[in-house]
Amino acid sequence: MEFVKGDQVEVCSKEDGFLGSYFSATVLSKTPEGSGSGSCYKVKYKNLVSEEDESHRLIEIISADELRPMPPKSLPVVFHRHEKVDAFDKDGWWVGEVTGGRSDLYSIYFETTGEELKYPLYRLRRHLEWVNGDWVSSARRQQ
């Protein structure tokens, strides 16, 4: 998928410690293609700041395979045990699994860290994956 300046995207990090996380960003430009690595984009993060100057949002060059459009917004719903969700924490969305809870507070298990944490409903969203240009729910993908 091609992105243009101003597109709102999520960066799907593949770095150690950030696997399974998604960070909101804005595309600043497409950069010249690297040596066989495909397209890259310069992005400015919505919530992450530069280590050198915390008053400036972080700008990075990101490979196209680590970008996806922003997922569709949906109203908060009730989540069920074993359902995949994204929890907003540490300035980004992290993929986890519902292990328990009620309508306003849920326990979420994160396989990448082995942690189980509690989140209010407003900090959760259904987990969707960007597959071949379409949003696919994790429940539909498992079928």
Sequence and secondary structure as in RCSB ss.txt:
>XXXX:A:sequence
MEFVKGDQVEVCSKEDGFLGSYFSATVLSKTPEGSGSGSCYKVKYKNLVSEEDESHRLIEIISADELRPMPPKSL
PVVFHRHEKVDAFDKDGWWVGEVTGGRSDLYSIYFETTGEELKYPLYRLRRHLEWVNGDWVSSARRQQ
>XXXX:A:secstr
    TT EEEEE  STTTTTEEEEEEEEEEE   SSS  EEEEEEEEEE SS TTSEEEEEEEGGGEEE      
     TT EEEEEETTEEEEEEEEEE SSEEEEEETTTTEEEEEEGGGEEE EEEETTEEEEHHHHH 
